[in-house]
Amino acid sequence: MHKILLKNAQIVSESDIKTADILIEGERISKIGSNLTDEADEVIDATGKHVFPGVIDDQVHFREPGLTHKANIATESRAAIAGGITSFIEMPNTNPQTTTIEKLNDKLNIAKETAFANYSFMFGGTNDNLDEILKVDPTQVAGLKLFLGSSTGNMLVDDEKVLEKIFSSTDMVISVHCEDEATIKKNLAEYKSTYGDDIPMEFHPIIRSEEACYISSSRAIELAKKTGARLHVFHLSTGKETALFDNSIPLEEKKITAEVCIHHLWFSDEDYKEKGTHIKWNPAVKTANDRAQLWEALLDDRIDVIASDHAPHTLEEKSNVYTKAPSGGPLVQHALVAMIQAHKQGKISLEKIAQKMCHNPARLFQVKDRGFIKEGFYADLVLVDVEKPWEVSKDNILYKCGWSPFEGTTFDSTITHTFVNGNLAYAEGIFSEKRHVKQLEFNR
C-alpha cells in the first residue's frame, strides 16, 4: 500500500487551524499527529502551506452528454482539481436530460471512464416523471433537482399538483432553482418592447428580479414546510431571500437549507458595464446591497454552503445580444482561490471557508467519508500557498470554453497540490496520468 507523509501542514477546519503531519495509506488518511516518523514511500514538506479538505461542489454543469462543444466531464473535472475541488455534484439539464434511470446510468458510466474528480449526479424532476423519481437509489444519488424557473426543454416544473406530489413522495434532498416564470416573462416583454433583443445588460437583474426570486423561493419553502420535504435552495441572489432561512439549529437538524455561489458574493450590478454577458447568470447578479446581505447571511449561518454553479458557454455564444446570450459561466478552477481572496480582504475566515465549501456539503448531502481531514476518511486534500499570487489569463485557464469572468484578476493564493483518494492528482501545475476517482456514496 502506497504511503505518503505530509509534514508540517497547517490543517484548516471549521474549528481551528493546527500544524500537524498527515499520513496517507492507500486511499485514506491513516494518521494525523505531530512529528510523525512513520516510513513512507513519499514525503512532502507542507511547511507554510494550508491544507483544506477537498472541496465538494454541490452544483456544477459539465455539459455532457449533448453539449460537449462547451465542456465535458473530463475537461471540467480536470479544471476542478486544479482549483481544489475533489468531488462534484452535476446537474441534470444536459441533452438528453437526466430524468430517467437509464440516462443517469449513462452519465455515471461517462464519469467512471473520464472524470478526474469524485462524482455524483442530481436526478432531474419534471412534470411527468414521478415514477422514475421513485426508482432512484438515495445511497447512490446526491439528490433531486427541480427547476422552478426558466429552464431548458421540459425541466420547468410548473404544475403545482405535481410539485406537491414530488415534495411529498421522496426523502431525498430536493434542490431547487427558484425564479418565478410569470414575473420574468412579464418583465422581459416590457424591456423587449423598448429595446428589442438587444436589451442592455444592466437590466438583467431587473428582468430576473428580486421579486421573481422571492416569490419562487418563498413558495418552495412554504411547500416544504407543508409536506415535510427536505429542501435545499440553490444560488440565493437577493438579500430579501436570506430572511427566509434559519440559523438557530445545527445544519444536521435543518429541513430547509440554502446555498450561495461565488459570483453572487464577488460581483454586483456595477460590474455589468465592464463584464457584460460574461457575468450573465440565472439568477442574476444583483446589487451591492444584495451582495452585502448575502455575505451577512453566509457568516451567520442562515446560508449553509458555497458552490460554483459552474456553467460554461463558448465565447461565441456569450457574444450574442441579450436575449440570445445564454446565462452561466465557468468557475470551478477559481472558486476556492476567490474565497481565499475574500479572506485576504477581511470578509471571511479560512475556517469558515472550510465549513461552507467542505464540511457542510458533506453534512447536507450525507456524503460518506469525505469533507473532513480525519483519520479513516478518504485522503481528498488541497494544499494552498496563501502567499503565492498569480493572475488569471487565457494562458492558464483550463476550461474547455477558454475564458473566465476572472480574467485579469490577481489572486494572492495558489493551489499547489490536490490529492484525490490518496492519489496526488495535481502538483505545481502538473496533472497525474493516473485517475483515481470514485462515485460518491451517501450515508442514508
C-alpha positions in Angstrom: 0.0 0.0 0.0 1.5 3.3 -1.1 2.2 5.7 1.8 2.6 9.5 1.6 3.6 11.6 4.5 2.8 15.3 4.6 4.9 17.1 7.1 4.2 20.4 8.9 0.8 21.0 7.3 -1.4 23.8 8.6 -4.7 21.8 8.7 -7.8 24.0 8.2 -11.1 23.0 9.8 -14.2 24.9 10.9 -12.9 24.9 14.5 -9.2 25.9 14.1 -6.0 25.8 12.1 -3.4 23.5 13.6 0.0 22.4 12.4 0.4 18.6 12.1 1.6 15.8 9.9 -0.8 13.7 7.8 0.0 10.1 6.8 -1.9 8.8 3.8 -2.0 5.0 3.3 -3.6 4.0 0.0 -6.8 5.9 -0.4 -7.3 7.1 3.1 -5.8 9.2 5.9 -4.4 6.7 8.4 -2.8 9.1 11.0 -2.7 12.7 11.9 -0.3 13.9 14.6 2.8 15.9 15.5 6.2 14.8 14.3 5.1 11.5 12.7 8.1 9.2 12.0 6.3 6.5 10.0 8.1 5.2 7.0 6.6 6.5 3.7 7.2 6.0 0.0 7.0 9.8 -0.4 7.4 12.7 1.9 6.0 16.1 1.0 7.2 19.1 3.0 4.0 21.2 3.6 5.7 23.8 5.7 3.9 27.1 5.2 1.1 25.5 3.3 -2.6 25.4 4.4 -4.3 22.1 3.9 -8.0 22.1 3.3 -10.3 19.1 2.9 -11.1 18.6 -0.8 -13.9 20.9 -1.8 -17.2 19.4 -2.5 -19.0 21.5 -5.1 -22.7 20.7 -4.9 -23.7 22.4 -8.1 -21.9 22.1 -11.5 -23.0 21.9 -15.1 -20.3 19.9 -17.0 -22.4 19.8 -20.2 -22.0 16.1 -21.0 -23.8 14.5 -22.8 -25.1 16.6 -25.7 -23.5 20.0 -25.1 -19.8 19.0 -25.3 -18.8 21.8 -27.6 -19.0 23.9 -24.4 -17.4 21.4 -21.9 -17.3 17.8 -20.9 -16.8 15.8 -17.7 -13.1 15.2 -18.4 -12.1 18.8 -19.1 -14.1 20.5 -16.4 -13.3 18.0 -13.6 -9.6 18.4 -14.5 -10.0 22.2 -14.1 -11.8 21.4 -10.8 -9.0 19.5 -9.2 -6.6 22.3 -10.2 -9.0 24.5 -8.3 -9.1 22.3 -5.2 -12.5 20.7 -5.9 -12.1 17.0 -5.4 -15.8 16.0 -5.6 -18.6 17.4 -7.7 -22.4 17.0 -8.0 -23.5 17.6 -11.6 -26.9 18.9 -12.7 -29.5 17.1 -14.9 -30.1 19.7 -17.6 -27.9 18.0 -20.2 -29.0 16.7 -23.6 -30.6 14.2 -23.1 -31.7 15.3 -19.6 -31.0 13.1 -16.6 -34.7 12.3 -15.9 -34.7 8.5 -16.2 -32.6 5.9 -14.5 -31.2 4.9 -17.9 -29.9 8.4 -18.6 -28.5 8.6 -15.0 -26.6 5.4 -15.6 -25.2 6.7 -18.9 -23.7 9.7 -17.1 -22.3 7.6 -14.3 -20.6 5.4 -16.9 -19.1 8.5 -18.6 -17.8 9.8 -15.3 -16.3 6.5 -14.3 -14.3 6.4 -17.5 -13.3 10.1 -17.8 -13.7 12.1 -14.5 -10.6 13.5 -12.7 -12.6 14.1 -9.5 -15.1 12.1 -7.5 -18.6 12.4 -8.9 -22.3 12.2 -8.3 -25.3 13.5 -10.2 -28.6 15.1 -9.4 -31.7 13.4 -10.8 -34.0 15.8 -12.6 -37.6 16.2 -11.8 -40.2 17.1 -14.5 -44.0 17.5 -14.6 -44.3 13.9 -15.7 -41.5 11.6 -14.3 -42.6 10.9 -10.7 -42.4 7.1 -11.4 -38.7 7.5 -12.4 -38.0 9.6 -9.3 -39.4 6.9 -7.1 -36.9 4.3 -8.6 -33.8 6.4 -7.5 -31.5 4.7 -5.0 -30.8 7.5 -2.5 -27.5 5.9 -1.4 -26.2 6.4 -5.0 -27.6 9.8 -6.0 -26.9 13.1 -4.4 -30.5 14.3 -4.6 -33.3 15.6 -6.8 -33.1 18.8 -8.8 -36.1 20.9 -9.7 -36.2 24.0 -11.9 -38.9 26.3 -10.7 -37.8 29.0 -13.1 -36.9 29.2 -16.8 -35.1 26.1 -17.9 -34.0 24.1 -20.9 -36.5 21.7 -22.5 -39.3 20.4 -20.3 -37.4 20.7 -17.0 -39.5 23.6 -15.7 -41.8 22.1 -13.1 -44.8 24.4 -13.1 -47.7 22.1 -12.2 -48.5 22.8 -8.6 -50.1 19.4 -8.0 -47.1 17.6 -9.4 -44.8 19.7 -7.4 -46.6 18.9 -4.1 -46.7 15.2 -5.0 -42.9 15.2 -5.6 -42.3 17.0 -2.3 -44.5 14.5 -0.5 -43.1 11.4 -2.2 -39.3 11.5 -1.6 -36.9 11.6 1.4 -34.1 12.8 -0.8 -32.7 16.3 -0.6 -34.7 18.4 -3.1 -32.5 21.1 -4.6 -34.4 23.9 -6.4 -33.7 26.8 -8.8 -36.1 29.4 -7.7 -37.3 32.2 -10.0 -40.9 32.9 -10.8 -41.5 32.3 -14.5 -44.6 34.6 -14.9 -42.8 37.6 -13.3 -39.7 37.1 -15.6 -41.9 36.8 -18.7 -43.8 40.0 -17.9 -40.6 41.9 -17.2 -38.9 40.6 -20.3 -41.8 41.6 -22.5 -41.7 45.1 -21.2 -38.0 45.6 -22.0 -38.2 43.9 -25.4 -40.9 46.3 -26.4 -38.4 49.1 -25.8 -35.1 47.6 -26.9 -36.0 44.6 -29.0 -33.5 41.7 -28.5 -30.5 44.0 -27.7 -31.5 44.8 -24.1 -28.7 46.5 -22.2 -27.1 44.0 -19.7 -27.7 46.2 -16.7 -31.4 45.4 -17.0 -30.8 41.7 -16.4 -31.3 41.9 -12.6 -34.4 43.9 -13.1 -35.9 41.4 -15.6 -34.9 38.5 -13.4 -35.8 40.5 -10.4 -35.7 40.3 -6.6 -39.4 39.8 -6.7 -39.1 36.8 -9.1 -36.6 35.1 -6.8 -38.5 35.8 -3.6 -41.9 34.7 -4.9 -40.5 31.4 -6.0 -38.2 30.6 -3.0 -40.9 31.6 -0.5 -43.4 29.3 -2.2 -40.9 26.4 -2.3 -40.2 26.9 1.4 -43.9 27.1 2.2 -44.5 23.8 0.3 -41.5 22.1 2.1 -43.0 23.1 5.5 -46.4 21.8 4.4 -45.1 18.4 3.2 -42.1 17.9 5.5 -39.8 17.7 2.5 -36.0 18.2 2.8 -35.4 21.3 0.7 -32.1 23.0 -0.4 -32.4 26.3 -2.2 -29.7 26.8 -4.7 -27.8 30.0 -5.6 -29.5 32.7 -3.4 -29.0 36.1 -5.1 -31.0 38.6 -3.0 -30.8 40.0 0.4 -34.6 39.7 0.8 -34.5 35.9 0.5 -32.0 35.5 3.3 -34.7 36.3 5.8 -36.4 33.1 4.8 -33.7 30.9 6.4 -32.9 29.9 10.0 -29.6 29.8 11.9 -31.0 28.7 15.3 -30.3 24.9 14.8 -27.3 22.9 13.6 -27.2 22.1 9.9 -27.8 18.4 10.5 -31.2 19.2 12.0 -32.3 21.7 9.4 -35.0 20.6 6.9 -34.6 23.8 4.8 -31.1 24.9 3.8 -29.5 27.4 1.4 -26.5 27.9 -0.9 -24.8 30.9 -2.3 -22.4 30.9 -5.3 -19.1 32.6 -5.8 -20.3 35.1 -8.4 -23.1 36.4 -6.2 -20.5 37.0 -3.5 -18.0 38.6 -5.8 -19.8 40.7 -8.5 -22.6 43.2 -8.4 -24.7 45.0 -10.9 -22.0 47.7 -11.1 -19.9 45.1 -13.0 -22.2 44.7 -15.9 -20.8 47.7 -17.7 -17.3 46.1 -17.9 -18.1 42.4 -17.9 -21.4 42.3 -19.9 -22.8 38.9 -20.7 -19.7 37.3 -19.1 -21.4 37.7 -15.8 -24.9 36.9 -17.1 -26.2 34.2 -14.7 -29.6 33.0 -13.7 -30.5 34.1 -11.0 -28.9 37.4 -11.9 -26.1 39.1 -10.1 -27.9 41.9 -8.3 -27.0 45.0 -6.2 -24.0 45.6 -3.9 -26.5 45.8 -1.1 -27.8 42.3 -2.0 -24.2 41.1 -2.1 -23.6 42.5 1.4 -26.7 40.8 2.8 -25.6 37.5 1.2 -22.3 37.8 3.0 -24.0 38.6 6.3 -26.3 35.5 6.0 -23.4 33.3 5.0 -21.4 34.4 8.0 -24.3 34.0 10.5 -25.1 30.5 9.1 -28.5 31.3 7.5 -26.7 30.2 4.3 -25.0 26.9 4.7 -23.0 26.2 1.5 -20.8 28.0 -1.0 -20.8 26.5 -4.5 -19.7 27.4 -8.0 -22.7 26.8 -10.3 -20.0 26.2 -12.9 -21.9 26.5 -16.2 -19.7 27.2 -19.2 -20.7 28.5 -22.7 -18.5 29.4 -25.6 -17.3 32.9 -26.2 -19.3 32.9 -29.4 -22.5 32.1 -27.6 -21.8 34.7 -24.9 -21.2 37.3 -27.6 -24.8 37.3 -28.7 -27.3 40.0 -27.9 -29.0 39.9 -24.5 -32.0 37.6 -25.4 -29.8 35.1 -27.2 -26.7 35.1 -24.9 -27.0 32.1 -22.6 -26.7 32.5 -18.8 -23.9 30.9 -16.9 -20.1 31.0 -16.7 -17.1 28.8 -15.8 -15.9 28.8 -12.1 -14.5 25.6 -10.7 -10.9 26.4 -11.3 -11.2 29.7 -9.4 -13.8 29.1 -6.7 -11.5 28.3 -3.8 -8.9 30.9 -4.5 -11.7 33.5 -4.9 -12.9 32.8 -1.4 -9.4 32.8 0.0 -9.0 36.3 -1.7 -12.2 37.3 0.2 -10.4 36.1 3.3 -7.4 38.3 2.4 -9.9 41.2 2.2 -11.2 40.5 5.7 -14.6 39.2 4.7 -14.4 35.6 5.9 -12.1 33.3 7.9 -10.3 30.3 6.4 -12.1 28.2 9.0 -15.5 29.4 7.6 -14.4 28.6 4.1 -13.6 25.1 5.1 -17.0 24.8 6.8 -19.0 26.2 3.8 -17.1 24.5 1.0 -16.0 21.2 2.5 -17.7 20.2 5.8 -21.2 21.5 5.1 -21.8 20.0 1.6 -20.7 16.6 3.1 -23.1 17.1 6.0 -26.0 18.3 4.0 -25.9 15.5 1.4 -24.6 12.9 3.9 -21.5 12.2 1.8 -19.7 9.2 3.1 -16.2 9.7 4.5 -15.4 13.0 2.8 -15.4 16.7 3.5 -13.2 16.5 6.6 -9.5 15.8 7.4 -10.0 12.9 9.7 -8.3 9.5 10.3 -10.2 6.9 8.3 -11.6 9.4 5.8 -10.6 9.4 2.1 -7.5 11.5 1.5 -9.1 14.2 -0.5 -6.7 17.1 0.3 -5.8 20.5 -1.1 -2.5 22.3 -0.3 -2.6 26.1 -0.7 0.2 28.6 -0.6 -1.7 31.7 0.6 1.3 34.0 -0.2 1.8 33.0 -3.9 0.0 35.4 -6.2 -0.9 34.8 -9.8 -3.0 36.5 -12.5 -5.8 34.7 -14.4 -5.1 34.8 -18.1 -6.0 32.9 -21.3 -2.7 31.0 -20.9 -3.6 29.4 -17.6 -7.4 28.9 -18.0 -8.2 25.1 -18.1 -11.9 25.3 -19.0 -12.8 23.9 -22.5 -14.5 27.2 -23.2 -11.2 29.0 -22.8 -12.4 32.1 -20.8 -13.2 33.2 -17.3 -15.1 36.1 -15.7 -12.0 36.5 -13.6 -9.6 37.2 -16.4 -7.2 40.0 -15.4 -7.8 39.3 -11.7 -4.8 38.6 -9.5 -5.4 36.1 -6.7 -2.9 36.2 -3.8 -3.0 32.4 -3.2 -2.2 29.4 -5.3 -3.4 25.8 -5.1 -0.1 23.8 -5.2 -1.3 20.1 -4.7 -4.5 18.2 -4.9 -5.0 14.7 -3.6 -8.0 12.6 -4.8 -8.5 9.4 -2.8 -4.8 9.5 -1.7 -3.5 9.9 -5.3 -1.5 13.1 -5.9 -3.7 14.2 -8.9 -2.3 17.6 -9.3 1.0 19.1 -8.3 2.5 22.5 -9.2 0.6 22.7 -12.4 1.2 19.1 -13.5 -1.6 16.5 -13.6 -1.1 12.9 -12.7 -1.5 10.5 -15.6 -3.5 8.2 -13.3 -7.1 8.8 -12.5 -8.1 7.5 -9.1 -11.7 8.6 -8.6 -14.9 7.2 -7.1 -18.6 7.7 -7.3 -19.7 9.4 -4.2 -21.6 7.3 -1.7 -24.2 8.7 0.8 -24.9 7.7 4.4 -28.7 7.2 4.0 
